[in-house]
Structure formats: C-alpha cells, structure tokens
Amino acid sequence: MDKQKGRGRFVFFCVTPAVVLFVIFMIIPTLNIFRMSLYKWGGYSKTKKFVGFDNFIKLFQDPKFFQSFQNTLLLIVLVTVVTFAFSLVFAAILSREKIRGQNFFRVVFYIPNILSVVVISAIFSAIYDPNNGMLNSLLSLFRGGDAKPILWLGDQKIVIFSLAGAMVWQAIGYYMVMYMASMASIPESLYECASLEGASRIHQFFHITIPLIWTNIRTTLTFFIISSINLSFLFVKAMTGGGPDGSTEVFLSYMYKQAYTNSSYGYGMAIGAVVFIFSFALSAIVNAVTKREPLEF
C-alpha cells in the first residue's frame, strides 16, 4: 500500500507541472479567445463594449473571410496530398531499394525542415523572381527567350500554387524520415513472401507497406493539417503579405490583419474562434474517415 501511495505521489508531482503549464498557456488563452470575440475592442484601449454575437454575424457576411477560408482549405488539401504522396514514395525507395549514398539523400531531404520559414521564403522568392528567377530561366529554354515572364507571386491565378510549392518542399523531408522509421520495423520476410507469390513492388507498397504503417499515417495526417494552418500564415506573411488583392489571404493572416493592423481585436478573436472550431472539427473528421483496424505482424 505504501509503495502504491509513493508511486501515486511521484506520478502526481511529475504530471502536475505539465498540467499547470498546459492550463496557463493553452486552456486559459483559448477560453479568452472565445470571451474576447463577444466584445468590440481595439486591443489597446481600456474600454470594451459587449456586442454578443455581432462579430460572428459580421464574420459570416464578410466576403474576404470566405476568400481566406477558401485559400486555407485549398492549401490544406493541395499541400497535404502532394506532401504525403512524395514523402511516402521517397521513404519507400530509400528504405527498400539499395541506393548508394542513402544517408546523404536522407540528410538532403531533411535539411528544408530545419531551415526557418523566412529563409525558405527568401529562397523561393528568388526562384520565383520574374526577371532573374531560376524557374523562369529554365522555362525560357522551352518557351523561347522572348516569352513574357510568368509572375509566380504576382498572378492571382497561380500565386496560391506557388505558396503551396514552398510549403511542400519544406515538409517532405520531415514526414519522409518518420515514414522511414515506421517502414524499418516491417519484417523483410513479408516482402520476400510477396515476391515469391509474384507481387510487384507497387503491389507490395499498397498492400504491405501502407497498411502496416497506417497508424503512423493517421497520426501524421492530423498533425500536418493543424501545422499547415499555422505554416500557411508564416509563408503568406513572408512571401506575399496576403496579396495580390487578397488572393493569398489565409485564416490566420486575415485574423492578424483585423486584430493588429485594423485594431479590430474583438473581430479578430471571432476569426480565431472559428479557426479553432474548424481545426478541431477537421481533425475529428480525418480521424473518423481514416479509422480502421490496426494490422499486426
């Protein structure tokens, strides 16, 4: 009994600091977002005016908010699909194929993840430069030297895809390494048996590799969706500032602009509350859709 009490006290003292910090820096600020969304406040004055749900009514009548919602959703879908497709394929190749310099390729793919968003944004801004950028220079070899340069960050129709390219490049290496760690635990005998049965590499990938690392895929997928919402704000601030003409405005950049640039703090917190609910709901939907019985080996 004394050992159990001692163990319980040890666990209590270990967990309590983390719980206290979580409450102070996560729970209380989150609740404060919902509270402040019910006020009209500039963010700096001492007076706050309670307006109830007027900020939310205004929000759902704001076409710029819906544009930021569309841009955020497009980036989540586009970046998620491309990132996970490439990271899974690269992980499978580097895990199963005998390639010279495998460790070198692992490091090269992972380097973008350790760079700051500002550095990556500067790199891609230089690549996308319409006059001296590498991308237009390469395309000029096929389009001709007299062709009009493409405005990768200035054309409203393609700028969101240019942002997605930078986000994909930043994320692929991180998830590739995670999937490689999961694939390393799969017994080689399963692949040998499949090869003897005549299964191709592609069939083995979809019927052995993917099912056996599905739990890891589910976890990373949920994490990536949440991180994409945060990273999209950083890339937008560093590369386009929401332009041209709001075509790259996303949830958090629009919230920041309303709260800190336009001094509409209450309205900005209403956007933050919607972002929180949207993120939570989307994560729950993804978890429900991707749920399946775990396979054991």
Salt bridges, closest charged atoms under 4 A:
GLU97 OE2 - ARG201 NE 3.47
GLU188 OE2 - ARG96 NH2 3.49
GLU249 OE1 - LYS257 NZ 2.80
